[in-house]
Amino acid sequence: MNMYEIILDIIDKKGPTTFTSICNELNEMPIKDDRKKPVQLSHIKSVVSRKKELFSVKNDIVSIREEKEFVSLSIYITEILGPSYKLVVDFTNNKFYFFELIFDSPQHIERQRVYHVGSVEEFKKEVYRLKIWNWEQDYQPDSLVLDGMSWRVKLKTKGTVYESEGLQCFPKEWSKFCKSITKLTGMKF
């Protein structure tokens, strides 16, 4: 795990906190890497200053920027002539809900399942790594598409909403994103 991810975890659990408190917390954690020396305050300040898109500092208090403090993530995937999926991840309550709509019967059966397979906290870290907020708003092919997959992703934060959608075209991180969904839900994407 990267240092910025550990700092995000600390702030996520404790709320906005001082550099000194983050440093103390880091040095109380069991050492998982080949680090032999304690983490220095200057190192934490360096990490936070390099990740200005994630962190805000005011009066020596470090917090996650409102526009990067996740509230929920909704994912809609529809395969033309196939099933449709909806995944809602509630980061505030550390839960997720998965819906599957299958069109292979006359009644169009909707199945709702609540899964407790993966970790919302681990999924959240992956969303930070993938930087969904940098995705384009629309991914469309240059040619006519008669089949394939349409999708929409909506990330709500305390400060803004990021939306992205596409038809048979995807951001470069899409396969990693699908793997993280599979890890969270236990359903292959």
C-alpha positions in Angstrom: 0.0 0.0 0.0 1.3 3.5 -0.9 1.9 6.1 1.8 -0.9 8.3 0.5 -3.4 5.4 0.8 -2.4 4.9 4.4 -2.9 8.6 5.1 -6.3 8.5 3.3 -7.2 5.6 5.6 -6.2 7.4 8.7 -8.2 10.6 7.8 -11.1 8.4 6.7 -11.3 6.8 10.1 -10.3 9.8 12.3 -11.5 12.7 10.3 -9.3 15.8 9.6 -6.2 15.6 11.7 -2.8 17.1 12.2 0.5 16.0 10.5 1.8 15.1 13.9 -1.2 12.8 14.6 -0.8 11.1 11.2 2.9 10.6 11.9 2.2 9.1 15.3 -0.4 6.8 13.9 1.9 5.6 11.1 4.7 4.9 13.6 2.4 2.9 15.8 1.4 0.6 12.9 3.1 -2.7 12.6 6.0 -2.5 10.1 5.0 -4.4 6.9 7.8 -3.3 4.6 11.6 -3.2 5.0 11.3 0.2 6.7 13.6 0.2 9.8 13.4 3.8 10.7 10.3 5.6 11.9 8.4 7.7 9.4 9.4 11.3 9.6 7.0 14.3 9.7 8.8 15.7 6.7 8.0 12.6 4.6 4.3 12.9 5.4 4.3 16.5 4.5 6.0 15.7 1.2 3.4 13.0 0.4 0.5 15.3 1.1 2.0 18.1 -0.9 2.5 15.8 -3.9 -1.1 14.6 -3.7 -2.7 18.1 -3.7 -5.6 16.7 -5.7 -6.6 14.5 -2.8 -5.6 16.4 0.3 -6.3 19.9 1.7 -4.2 21.5 4.5 -5.4 24.4 6.6 -3.7 25.4 9.9 -1.7 22.2 9.9 -4.9 20.1 9.7 -4.9 17.6 6.9 -8.2 16.6 5.3 -9.5 14.9 2.2 -10.7 17.4 -0.4 -14.5 17.5 -0.5 -14.5 16.8 -4.2 -12.5 13.6 -3.5 -14.3 12.5 -0.3 -16.5 9.7 -1.6 -20.1 9.3 -0.7 -21.4 6.8 -3.2 -20.6 5.2 -6.6 -23.3 3.9 -8.9 -22.5 1.7 -11.9 -24.9 0.7 -14.6 -24.0 -1.9 -17.2 -26.3 -3.1 -20.0 -25.4 -5.7 -22.5 -27.4 -5.4 -25.7 -29.6 -8.5 -25.8 -28.2 -9.5 -22.4 -28.6 -8.9 -18.8 -28.3 -5.5 -17.1 -26.5 -4.8 -13.9 -26.6 -2.0 -11.3 -24.1 -1.7 -8.5 -24.5 0.9 -5.8 -21.6 1.4 -3.3 -22.4 3.4 -0.2 -19.0 4.5 1.1 -20.6 6.3 4.0 -22.2 3.1 5.5 -19.6 0.8 4.0 -22.2 -1.3 2.1 -23.0 -2.1 -1.5 -26.0 -3.4 -3.3 -26.1 -5.3 -6.5 -29.1 -5.6 -8.9 -29.3 -7.9 -11.9 -32.1 -7.6 -14.5 -32.4 -10.5 -16.9 -34.4 -10.2 -20.1 -34.6 -13.9 -21.0 -38.2 -14.4 -19.6 -41.5 -12.8 -20.5 -41.8 -11.2 -17.1 -38.3 -9.6 -17.2 -37.2 -10.9 -13.8 -35.3 -8.5 -11.5 -33.2 -10.1 -8.9 -31.9 -8.0 -6.0 -29.1 -9.4 -3.9 -27.1 -8.0 -1.1 -23.6 -9.4 -1.2 -21.1 -9.5 1.6 -18.2 -10.8 -0.5 -15.6 -8.1 -0.8 -14.4 -5.2 1.1 -15.8 -1.7 0.4 -12.7 -0.2 2.0 -10.5 -2.1 -0.5 -12.7 -1.2 -3.4 -12.5 2.5 -2.3 -8.7 2.3 -2.5 -8.9 1.0 -6.0 -11.3 3.8 -7.0 -8.7 6.3 -5.7 -6.0 4.5 -7.7 -8.1 4.5 -10.9 -8.9 8.2 -10.6 -12.4 7.9 -12.0 -12.8 11.7 -11.7 -10.4 12.1 -14.6 -12.5 9.9 -17.0 -14.1 11.6 -20.0 -17.8 12.2 -19.8 -18.6 10.3 -22.9 -16.9 7.3 -24.7 -18.5 6.6 -28.1 -17.2 4.7 -31.1 -16.7 6.5 -34.5 -18.9 3.9 -36.2 -22.4 2.5 -35.8 -22.8 -0.1 -33.0 -25.6 -2.7 -33.2 -24.6 -4.7 -30.2 -22.2 -4.5 -27.3 -22.3 -2.9 -23.9 -23.4 0.5 -22.7 -22.3 1.7 -19.3 -22.6 4.6 -16.9 -20.6 5.4 -13.8 -21.6 8.1 -11.3 -19.3 9.0 -8.4 -20.8 11.3 -5.7 -18.4 13.1 -3.4 -19.1 15.6 -0.6 -18.2 18.4 -3.1 -19.3 17.3 -6.6 -20.6 14.5 -8.8 -18.4 12.9 -11.6 -20.3 11.1 -14.4 -19.0 9.0 -17.3 -20.7 6.8 -19.8 -20.1 4.9 -23.0 -21.2 2.6 -25.7 -18.7 -0.2 -26.5 -15.8 2.2 -25.7 -14.1 2.4 -22.4 -11.5 4.4 -20.4 -8.0 2.7 -20.4 -8.6 1.7 -16.7 -11.8 -0.2 -17.5 -10.4 -3.7 -17.2 -8.9 -2.9 -13.8 -12.2 -1.3 -12.8 -14.1 -4.5 -13.8 -11.7 -6.6 -11.8 -12.2 -4.5 -8.7 -16.0 -4.9 -9.2 -15.6 -8.7 -9.5 -13.5 -8.7 -6.3 -16.1 -6.6 -4.5 -19.2 -8.5 -5.6 -18.0 -12.0 -6.4 -19.7 -11.6 -9.9 -17.5 -11.8 -13.0 -17.5 -8.6 -15.0 
